[in-house]
Amino acid sequence: AWIDPLIERLEAFDEKYESINLDPSPTGKVKRVFANKCIRCHGNGVSKGGFGGMEDLEALNKSKFVNLEKPTESQLYLLSYNKKMPPTLREALSEEELQTILDWIQERKE
């Protein structure tokens, strides 16, 4: 009986993230980057450094951290590009992940 709740939680987790892993759009790709590199410190109620809510892409898109007119000047992009976030170099975003963030910001502009 104790295992049933655990199985339910695992199934819910799989359902939540399966759609993220299959979505090839810029939004789907940026969700994967954020889930892998950002959410644990800046999402789901956690707001290290006073910045949280990264799981809400619409709110993030409207925030001061995203510059739709000049995507490469977005704080969200620059902090990652300049290797300030994530804070350890071992977890720094790859060129592909940085491009994913830019693609997502540019998609929001259109």
C-alpha angles and dihedrals in degrees: 000000000000092000097057095074090049092052090049091052092049092049091049090049091050092049092049095052101032092077091049092054093050099046110101095186122108088254092052092047094048090049088058092049092048092045092051100040113015118023098075090065101025107032148053093042096318116114111174112186090014092290120114143135098076090147088069100074095178092056091043090051090056095044130101088256094072122063108194093185094052108020094181088059094054111123088224090060098037095052089055095040091052090049093243091121127075086032097224121070090221089066097039116137118262122234088258092053091048090050089050090057091049092047090052093050091048091049089054090055094057 
